[in-house]
Amino acid sequence: MSRGYIIPIGGAEEKISGRSILRRFIEVCDGERARIAIIPTASSLEDAGPTYEEIFRDLGAAEATTLPFQERRDCRRQDWIEVLERAHGVFMTGGNQLRLATTIGGTPVADLLRERNLNGLHVAGTSAGAAFMSEHMIAYGEEGMTPRSDMVTLVPGLGLTKLAIVDQHFRQRDRLGRLLTALAYNPRPIGIGLDEDTAAFLAPGGLLEVVGSGAITVLDPSDVEYSSMDSVRPHDPVCVIGVRLHVLIEGATFNIKTRRAEPPVPPERSQEP
């Protein structure tokens, strides 16, 4: 089997009318046959899991089951692991990404999610759940447009992909500077800045498609010529030369392997035979 989709969502996705992101997630997970496991660990709200259960069932999923991992020992519960083994898709809610990392990181659940994603399991996460997906996770940081040396704290994430670093609530919380700072440390992965109600559907072959009402900012450091990160003092601005920036709206794509962006197909062209 091929790798499953990786679907980071910028938070505050539409849950009542339209629900284009959540609807597309269910379609990717086999529609009316979909079995969805919900991980609400990041959230402090008791109804976070049940809320998504109701939404996914309403969208036609065959099963939607909450797995409330609250302590590390919960990640060894065989009955909950069996739910993950049967699932077509996993959805991680928003909240605090450090709660996800400290509760699930390094456990059998984290190992199983990586292994199963490599073999076809689709994994989505909103807000904190989105940040947790990549190898390097933004734990927290400051707002602002200008990258600064101590603007962001990076910690290990779930590790579904090493090709991207994800930031969420991007335009709404002015997070360009902290994503640029994260890339300035080591300009290897791309940066994906997700607006609210906007998702990146990263297909097995490396093609990222935008779904939702906002935009995705893609920062491509492939051609970076210089970063001053090694010599700046605390809180000084960082000089980064050569970063490419794309702003992509619904229907636009970005190929992570070739680093090529494409605009949405115009409606009239998409309807041609």
N, C-alpha and C positions, 0 to 999 in steps of 0.2 A: 504493500500500500504506500501511497505518497503521503507526505506530511499534511497535517490538517491546517486549516486556516488559523492565523493569529489575528485577533480583532481587537485592537485597543480603541476605546471610546473616550472622548474628551470630558465626559461627565454631563449631568443634567440632560440626558437623552429623553426625547419625547416618549412618555409612557401612556398617554391617554388618546390623543387623536393622531392619526398617521402612523406613528411608531415605526418609521421606515427602517431604522437601524435594527431594532429588536425583531421586526418581521423578517428582514433579510437574514439575520442570524439563524432563525428557525428554519428558513428555506435551505440555508447551507447545511444545517444539521439533519437533513432528510425530512423536512416538512412534518406531515401528520404522523410520521413514525418516530419523530425526534424524541430522544430521552436526554433531558437536560439536568445536570447537577449544578446546584447553585452554592457558591462558597461566599457567605456573608461575613467572613472573619474580620475584614477591614472596618466594618461598620459597628457603631455602638448602639444602633437602633434594633430593638428586638424584632420588629416587623420587616426588616430588610429582606430576609429570605422569603417569607410568605408573600410579600408584595410581588416579587418576581415570579414566584410559583404561579400566582393567579394570572399574571400577564402572559406568561409563556403558554399556559393551558388555554387562555382565551385566544391566543394566536394559533392554536391548533396542535401544539406539541402533545405527544402521547403521554409523556411523563415529565414532571418537574419536581425535583427533590432537593430540599435544603440540607446541606451538610455543615452544621454550625461548629467548625473547628475553633475552639476557644483556648485550648491549651495544647501544648506539644504532644502530650500523651493521647489526645483525641486523634492525632494523625496516625495512630497505630490501630484504630478500631477497624476490625476486619469487615464489619457490616457496611461501614461507610466507604471503605476502600473498594468493596464489591460494587457499590453504586457507581464509583468512578470508572471501574473496569468495564461496566456495561454502557456507559454514557456515550452519546454521539457528540455532545457538546458540554462544555463547562463554562459557567458565567461567574466571574468574581465581581462583587459589588464595590461601590466606593466606600470611602472612609479614611483610614490611615494606613498608608502603604507599609510603614514600619511594623504595624501590627501583623500584616501579612508575612513580612520577611522574618520576624522573630518567632512567629507561631508555626509557619509552614516550612520555611527555609531549612534545608538539610534533613528533612523527614521523608518517610516513605511516600507521603502524598506528593511532595515536590518531585521526587524521582519518577513517580508514576505519571504525573502530568507531562513531564518532559518526554518520557518514553512513549506515551500514548500519542502525544502531538506529532512525534516523528512518524507514527504509524496511522495517522488519519483522524485523531481526535481534534475537534475544533475548539479553540480556547478564546473566549472573549472576556474583557474586563473593562469596567467603566471607572474613570477617575483614578482612585488609588489602585484598583485592579488593573488598569491600563499601565500605570507606572511600573508595577511589579513584574511585568512580563519579560522585560529585556535582561540581558546579562548584567548590565550596569544600571542601577535604579537611582533616580533622583529622589533622595529621602526628603529633603526640604531645601529651601533657598529663598533669596530675596527677590522682590519685584524690580522691574526696571528694564530699559532697553539696552544699556551698556554693560558688557561683560566685565566682571570684577573678580579678582583673584580668589576671594573667599565667599563668593556669592552663592555657591551651591555645595551641597554635601552628597557625595555619591557612595552608595553601598551596594553589595551584591543583590541582584534580583533573582527571579525564578530561573532565568536563563533559557527561555524558549527561543530567543534569537540573540546573536551577538552582532547583528548587522545594523541595529538601530538603538537609540536611546529615546525614550518617550517622555513627553511632558504634556500635561492636560490643563483644562480651563485656560488655554493658552492666551488668546486675545483678551478674554475677560479679566485675567489677572496679570497681564503685562509681563509675560515670562520669557520674552525673547532673550534677554540678557543672561538668564541662568542656563538656558539651553546652549547658547553660544559658549558660555563658560565651561559647561560639561564637555563640549567638543574640543575646546582649546587644550584640555589636559592631554588628549590623545585623539587626533583627528582621523580616526579609522571608521567608526560607525556613522551613519547618517543621524540627524536629529529630526524627530517627528513631533511637531507642536500641534496638538489637537484642540480646536475650538470646542465649546460645549455643543451638544447635540450633533456631533460629527465623529465619524469612525473611519479608521483605515482597515479595509479588508485586505489583508496580506495573504495572497494565494500561495500555494505550494511552490510555484515556479519563481516567486520573487516579485510578482506584479502587485503593487499596492493600488487599490481603487478607493476613491473617496465616496462615502455615503453620508448624507445628512444635510442639515440646513446651514452649517457654517463652512469653515475652510480648514485646510491642513497646511501648515507651514513646514516645508521640507528644507532642511539645511544640509547641503552636500559638501563635506570638507575634502573631497577627493583632490582638489587642486590647491589646497592650502600651501602657501609658500613660507609663511612665518607665523609663529605664535610666541608671545612674550611671557607665557605662563611660568617659565622656569626662572624668571628674574624679577617679577613684580613683587612689591611689598604688599602686606595685608591691606585689602580693600582698594588697592589701586586698580584703575581700569586696565584691561588686557587688550593688547594689540593683536588682531588676527587678520591676516591678509589672504584673500583667495577663496573665501567661502561663497558657494553659490546658494541662492535662496529662491525657492519656488513657492507660490501661493496657489493651492489647488482646491477647486470647488467640486461639488458632487458630479461624478462621472469622469473626472480627470484621473489620470493614472501616473504612477511613477514606478519604474523598474529598478529595484534595489541593486540588481546585479549589473545592469548596463548603465545605471545612473541617468536614465533618460525619462523626462517628463512629457506627458501628452495631454492636450486639453480635452474637455468633454466633446463627444461627437454631437454636432448640431442635430436637433430633433428631425429636421427634414431629411438629413443624410441617413440617420439611423432607420428611417422608415423605407428607404429604397430597397427593392428586391435584391 
